Amino acid sequence: MHRYQSSMTYDFTIIGGGIAGISAAARLAPHGKTLVLEAESHLAYHASGRSAALFEPYYGAPSVNDLSLAGEEYFRTAHGGVLSKRGIMIVARSGEEKQLQAEAASFHMGDITVAEAAEIIPILDTKTLTQAALSYNAEDIDTDLLLQNFARDARSFGAEIRTNAPVARIQKTRAGWDISMGDDQISTKNIINAAGPWADEIAALAGISAVGLTPYRRSMARIPAPNDLDVSDWPMLFGVGETWYAKPDAGQLLVSPADEDATTPHDAYADDMTLAEGIDRYSQVVTSTVTRITANWAGLRTFAPDRTLVIGPDAHDPTFFWSAGQGGYGMQTAPGASQLLADLVTGNGSELPQSTVEALSPKRFK
């Protein structure tokens, strides 16, 4: 079996090969020798490969909005762009109208009649629904292409990406850190903790205090296109309070109960009862019947206690950087978040407001 040289020293070692880690590698590789360590057999194995993949810049807290907007130009122009038209629609039943109005305002959506909504999505039950709102600010992200673009950029600047490389041991040294992966060991000046649900565990290996991350399971089912309709131009459909959603995907529909079940870091799988609840909520506002599921899966959305990303140097060790707590915003914040991380690691000033940088900093948990 081939073993890597233990004498290899890196400027930046990124632990985690999801979208946070690979985007960080693309930004840092021009500034020094960069290594990505991914425990699984391929990149984006967990949450990043199981995302609903929507760019909605007004989704989340103000600091999340700032990150999303900061990356918009990258999404539209880098490597030809990765966005395509989608839109979002929220529908309400009797008694949900006030909440719909509040959610529509936060997403900069416009009111439409139920009849107008049914012209766009013909399966909507006009006898059950009372209100609707629509926006075309939201766009689909080609997540595979986005990941490939970042990986290609990272490698073009000499970054090394290793899969099947679970970190077993981290030791502080006078020059930085020693990281062991089984029988292999490397030295690095800086660690970037982009380990998703495992980020607090990686911190513990390094003797760094946890920030209190919690993984939440999100389940998804794929169902055939209702009534054999062409769903490709339908907007993503939400119930009030995001208690369920449906999104066109490869000629079919993804339906999710938008579940958030707190759990531990693991290779998540969908719960049948939870999926059934989500499909039931969806079924209550449409006229079509769900007769079968063609696929199902689950991912972990990992949040910090304040549900805002954690980006920047640790409060107690300036050579240990966090890029964690992406929650449901990892894909849409990746370009902006990775640029902020690189600016902080390299000591360059960020173009983001200082209030945003502080709102994202791990130091808020010290």
C-alpha positions in Angstrom: 0.0 0.0 0.0 1.3 3.5 -0.9 2.0 5.8 2.0 2.5 9.5 1.9 5.8 11.0 3.1 5.6 12.1 6.8 8.0 14.9 6.1 5.6 16.8 3.8 4.7 20.2 5.2 1.8 22.4 4.0 0.8 26.0 4.6 -2.9 25.1 4.7 -4.5 21.8 5.5 -8.3 21.7 5.0 -10.1 18.9 6.8 -13.3 18.1 4.9 -14.0 17.7 1.2 -17.5 19.1 1.0 -18.3 22.4 -0.7 -16.9 24.4 2.3 -13.5 22.6 2.1 -13.2 22.5 -1.7 -14.1 26.2 -2.1 -11.6 27.1 0.6 -8.9 25.1 -1.2 -9.6 27.0 -4.4 -9.2 30.3 -2.6 -6.1 29.4 -0.5 -4.1 27.4 -3.1 -2.8 30.5 -4.8 -1.3 31.7 -1.5 0.5 28.5 -0.4 0.9 24.8 -0.4 -2.6 23.4 0.2 -3.9 20.0 1.2 -7.5 18.8 1.4 -8.3 15.7 3.6 -11.6 13.9 3.0 -12.5 10.9 5.1 -14.8 9.4 2.5 -14.2 7.8 -0.9 -15.1 10.9 -2.9 -15.8 14.6 -2.4 -19.2 16.0 -1.3 -20.1 12.6 0.1 -22.4 13.8 2.9 -24.4 17.1 3.1 -22.9 18.8 0.0 -24.0 15.9 -2.2 -27.6 15.9 -0.9 -28.5 19.6 -1.2 -31.7 21.0 -2.7 -29.3 23.4 -4.4 -31.1 26.8 -4.5 -29.6 30.3 -4.7 -32.0 32.6 -2.8 -29.9 35.5 -1.5 -32.6 36.6 1.0 -32.8 33.2 2.8 -31.3 33.2 6.3 -29.9 35.7 8.7 -28.5 39.1 7.5 -24.9 37.8 7.7 -25.9 34.8 5.6 -27.6 37.2 3.1 -24.3 39.2 2.9 -22.3 36.0 2.1 -24.8 34.9 -0.5 -24.8 38.3 -2.2 -21.0 38.5 -2.0 -20.8 35.3 -4.1 -23.4 36.2 -6.7 -21.0 37.4 -9.4 -19.0 34.2 -9.0 -22.2 32.1 -9.4 -23.1 34.0 -12.6 -19.8 34.4 -14.3 -17.0 32.0 -13.1 -16.5 29.2 -15.6 -19.6 30.3 -17.5 -21.8 30.3 -14.4 -23.8 27.7 -12.6 -27.2 29.2 -12.2 -30.5 28.6 -14.0 -34.0 30.0 -13.6 -36.2 28.5 -10.9 -38.2 30.8 -8.6 -40.1 30.1 -5.4 -43.8 30.0 -4.6 -45.4 29.9 -1.1 -49.0 28.7 -0.8 -51.4 29.1 2.2 -54.6 27.5 3.4 -57.2 29.2 5.5 -55.7 30.6 8.7 -52.2 30.7 7.2 -52.5 34.0 5.3 -50.9 36.3 7.9 -47.8 34.1 8.2 -47.6 33.8 4.4 -47.5 37.6 4.2 -44.6 37.8 6.7 -42.6 35.2 4.9 -43.3 36.7 1.5 -42.0 40.1 2.7 -38.8 38.6 4.0 -38.2 36.9 0.6 -39.1 40.0 -1.4 -42.0 38.1 -3.0 -45.1 39.5 -4.7 -48.7 38.4 -4.1 -50.5 36.4 -6.7 -54.0 34.9 -6.8 -54.5 31.2 -6.3 -55.8 31.0 -9.8 -52.6 32.6 -11.1 -50.6 30.2 -9.0 -52.5 27.2 -10.5 -51.7 28.5 -14.0 -48.0 28.1 -13.1 -48.4 24.8 -11.2 -51.6 23.1 -12.5 -51.9 20.5 -9.8 -52.5 23.1 -7.0 -55.9 22.6 -5.4 -57.7 26.0 -5.9 -60.5 24.8 -3.5 -58.1 24.4 -0.6 -55.7 27.2 -1.0 -56.5 30.8 -0.2 -53.3 32.8 -0.9 -50.0 32.5 -2.8 -46.8 34.5 -3.3 -44.2 34.2 -6.0 -40.6 35.4 -6.7 -38.1 34.6 -9.4 -35.1 35.8 -7.3 -34.3 32.2 -6.5 -32.3 30.1 -9.0 -31.1 26.6 -9.3 -27.4 25.9 -8.6 -25.6 23.2 -10.6 -23.9 21.8 -7.5 -21.9 19.2 -9.3 -20.5 21.8 -11.7 -19.9 24.2 -8.8 -17.9 21.6 -6.9 -15.9 20.6 -10.0 -15.1 24.2 -10.7 -13.7 24.8 -7.3 -11.8 21.5 -7.4 -10.3 22.3 -10.8 -9.2 25.8 -9.6 -7.7 24.3 -6.5 -5.7 21.7 -8.4 -4.6 24.3 -11.0 -2.8 26.1 -8.2 -1.2 22.9 -7.0 -3.6 21.9 -4.2 -3.5 18.2 -3.3 -6.8 16.5 -2.6 -6.8 13.2 -0.7 -9.9 11.0 -0.3 -10.1 8.0 2.1 -8.1 10.1 4.5 -9.9 10.2 7.9 -8.0 12.2 10.5 -7.1 10.1 13.5 -4.8 12.5 15.5 -3.9 16.2 15.6 -1.0 17.5 17.7 0.1 21.0 18.2 3.8 21.7 17.4 6.1 24.8 17.6 5.7 25.2 13.8 2.0 24.5 13.6 0.3 21.1 13.6 1.0 17.4 12.9 -2.0 15.5 11.5 -2.1 11.7 11.4 -4.3 9.7 9.1 -3.6 6.1 10.1 0.0 5.4 9.3 0.4 8.6 7.3 1.3 11.9 8.8 1.7 15.5 7.5 2.8 18.8 9.1 1.0 22.0 8.4 1.2 25.6 9.5 -2.6 26.2 9.5 -5.7 23.9 9.9 -9.0 24.9 8.3 -11.8 22.9 10.0 -14.4 22.3 7.2 -15.6 19.0 8.6 -19.3 19.7 8.5 -21.1 17.7 11.2 -17.8 16.4 12.5 -16.2 19.9 12.9 -16.6 20.0 16.7 -15.0 16.5 16.9 -12.0 17.7 14.7 -11.6 20.6 17.1 -11.5 18.2 20.1 -8.8 16.2 18.4 -6.8 19.5 18.2 -7.5 20.5 21.7 -9.7 23.3 20.6 -13.0 24.1 22.4 -16.2 23.1 20.5 -18.6 25.9 19.3 -21.7 23.8 19.9 -22.6 22.6 16.5 -25.7 20.4 16.1 -26.4 18.3 13.0 -30.1 18.1 11.9 -31.5 15.4 9.6 -33.3 16.6 6.4 -35.1 13.9 4.5 -36.0 13.9 0.8 -38.1 11.8 -1.5 -38.2 11.8 -5.3 -41.6 11.1 -6.9 -42.7 10.8 -10.6 -43.9 14.0 -12.3 -47.6 14.4 -11.3 -50.0 13.4 -14.1 -47.0 13.1 -16.4 -46.7 16.9 -16.6 -43.6 18.8 -17.6 -42.4 20.2 -14.3 -39.1 21.6 -15.5 -40.3 25.3 -15.4 -42.2 25.1 -12.1 -40.9 27.2 -9.2 -39.9 25.5 -6.0 -43.1 25.2 -3.9 -43.2 25.8 -0.1 -45.8 25.4 2.5 -46.2 28.2 5.0 -43.7 27.9 7.8 -41.5 25.7 5.5 -43.2 22.6 6.9 -42.7 21.0 3.5 -41.4 21.8 0.0 -41.4 20.4 -3.5 -38.8 21.1 -6.2 -38.5 19.9 -9.8 -35.5 17.6 -10.3 -34.5 15.7 -13.5 -38.1 15.6 -14.8 -39.5 14.5 -11.4 -40.3 16.2 -8.1 -38.3 16.2 -4.9 -40.6 16.4 -1.9 -39.3 17.0 1.6 -41.0 17.4 5.0 -38.3 20.0 5.8 -37.6 18.0 8.9 -35.0 19.1 11.4 -34.3 16.2 13.8 -31.3 16.8 16.0 -28.9 13.9 15.7 -25.2 13.0 15.9 -22.6 13.0 13.0 -23.3 10.0 10.8 -24.1 8.9 7.3 -27.8 9.9 7.4 -30.7 8.1 5.8 -34.4 9.0 5.5 -37.0 7.9 8.0 -40.0 6.4 6.3 -42.6 7.9 8.7 -41.0 11.3 8.4 -41.2 11.1 4.6 -44.8 10.0 4.8 -45.6 13.1 6.8 -44.0 15.4 4.3 -45.8 13.8 1.4 -49.1 14.0 3.3 -48.5 17.8 3.8 -47.8 18.2 0.1 -50.8 16.1 -0.9 -53.1 18.3 1.1 -52.6 21.2 -1.3 -52.5 19.4 -4.7 -55.1 17.5 -6.7 -52.7 14.7 -7.8 -52.0 11.5 -5.9 -48.6 10.3 -4.9 -48.6 6.5 -5.7 -44.9 5.8 -5.4 -41.5 7.1 -4.5 -38.6 6.5 -6.9 -35.8 7.3 -4.5 -35.2 8.7 -1.0 -32.3 9.9 1.0 -31.3 12.3 3.9 -28.5 14.7 4.7 -27.3 16.5 7.8 -27.7 20.3 8.0 -25.3 21.4 10.8 -26.0 24.6 12.7 -24.2 26.7 15.3 -26.4 27.7 18.3 -27.4 31.0 16.6 -27.9 29.3 13.2 -25.2 31.5 11.5 -22.1 30.2 9.8 -18.8 30.0 11.8 -15.9 31.4 9.7 -12.6 32.6 10.9 -9.7 32.0 13.4 -10.4 30.2 16.6 -10.7 32.5 19.6 -7.6 30.9 21.3 -5.4 29.7 18.4 -4.9 31.9 15.3 -3.6 28.9 13.3 -6.9 27.0 13.6 -9.6 28.3 11.4 -13.3 27.4 11.3 -15.5 27.0 8.2 -18.5 25.3 9.7 -22.1 25.6 10.6 -23.3 26.0 7.0 -26.7 24.7 7.9 -29.0 24.9 4.9 -26.9 27.7 3.3 -23.7 25.9 2.4 -24.0 25.9 -1.4 -25.3 29.4 -1.8 -22.8 30.9 0.5 -19.8 28.9 -0.7 -18.2 31.6 -3.0 -18.6 34.4 -0.5 -17.7 32.3 2.6 -14.6 30.9 1.0 -13.4 34.3 -0.1 -14.0 35.6 3.5 -12.1 32.7 4.9 -9.1 33.2 2.5 -9.0 36.9 3.4 -8.9 36.1 7.1 -6.3 33.3 6.7 -4.0 35.4 4.6 -4.5 38.6 6.5 -6.1 40.5 3.7 -9.0 42.8 4.4 -12.5 41.6 3.6 -14.9 43.6 1.5 -17.7 42.5 3.7 -19.0 44.8 6.5 -17.0 44.4 9.7 -20.3 43.7 11.5 -20.8 40.7 9.2 -17.3 39.4 9.8 -17.8 39.7 13.5 -21.3 38.0 13.3 -19.6 35.0 11.6 -16.5 34.8 13.8 -15.9 31.8 16.1 -14.9 34.4 18.7 -18.6 35.1 19.4 -18.6 31.7 21.3 -15.5 32.3 23.4 
